[in-house]
């Protein structure tokens, strides 16, 4: 069972396309980390 579901997510910072139409599902008990240039 998913505790977090994201569908068709995009994020742009100025000229940088950080996310482009992503889908993500996090299930109970799973860990998720998203790392960028600033850590």
Phi, psi and omega in degrees: 000129181281135174260347176213128177228127174239136179228133174056050182264132175229147177214129181237132174245100183058237181277354185265121174269099185283320178228139182228094174057050182271154170239139184214137176227126177246126181261159180305131180092348178274154176247147179220134174226134175245119184250142177230188183303329182271001176089000000 
